[in-house]
């Protein structure tokens, strides 16, 4: 998954259907290449080894919880959350290389040691994670694939929600966001089908207004500029 919204439907695919388009928008500068080669190496998850039973072991500093962001795009939300919650370890997946470089740069500049990255598809990581190991998961403004023939490529699906239900611990939270009305309906339908999460909304303002601990991203700003409504969906994992 990626927050990059370019349609790359002509690209040949192998294996599971991809929910993201191109992986790089332009040539990287020498400094960006250094960040990608050296900085990313230090932050990358090593999926060739078994996942530790205690995810706190993945981080250099002490952490009490682990949160997962799927498709962090330009990294604004991830970096803000990591800086505002130093006691939390963040696992984050993004195949779009430009966004990965921005997060590596931002983490290095801010001295954040509570981020670990997978610069590829989240479906590589989900089976690796232990059951009930994640306290909060974010999927914010994923690629909408607006054309009807591409809807099957959308990331948030019953299959994804079922896997998230496995890894999110009881009482944990799932946060979804989109600016596409029919995708919002599809997200709700996928969560309701799985039946492991309860929707936390009690009134329209609960899904129309972004909570104060949910920073704005570039994709939300684009939606605002273009006059689109945004939908902020929060769910709690049943005990």
Steps between C-alpha positions, in 0.01 A plus 500: 500500500611855442355846533639574152192525282635448151317239294756247377246245385704402197776354713523121486451332835624179653367331811231671713333801343677824586307782664756766403633655180849621419772476767706806408404835349839641404871438519643520851771748590837371631395587855169319458685196370721506808194519724343211317811281511635582846218649703237254385730209576501604865123540518388203290318199640685174440226267387751219443509449877207393717308788648578541871215406731538840665501766227677739738816306414490651150576849632809655655310690768244382754149467355178388664280462192542443128296678232487417129456749214418351162594726211647806667527702177712810564545405866337805661269296722763238586769751601254707704369195687850363563618833635188551713501144637862410582381211718342330197685297237384556141504243221430662165468369145521700178613387153527856362873573524472878515289471816741250654790741447304782664431291809861382528613863471239622748578229754872572475452876532269467803705226665207257503594145591147360525433440128562183300422487128412256227547668163255275318158340521347461846391148404863396551479611863154401619559120512830565679338680792380309807132475583367785719831689484390840364326764711399737219492483120465782247398484132466864399389620156608187309504507122128526412514319165190699396425321172243225538721239333778572751296488822622144564849648546398705804706416803228508764308180438349219708826304463709787640257563786505130590879507526491821703249338734760230563789732583314780684470420867166507684418861581732621224398759244470509122495837322400538137464815290398582144359787297306269267137442614458154349838393642383612845191283455721213385723539806199484730364197318834318525528565874140399566545178303796398716310577827807536719489880526239738634454841335564776754281763330193621690410802287595641156771724643685190616586405141495844339753669729860388539594433866761727657755216522468433126720745307415622152678344203571635154224282356246647739616850406454410134147378573424827678632706207291300257187526714464133591360380831725293723395198702682406821401155624603359838436146619574310821605132498254299706634321808 
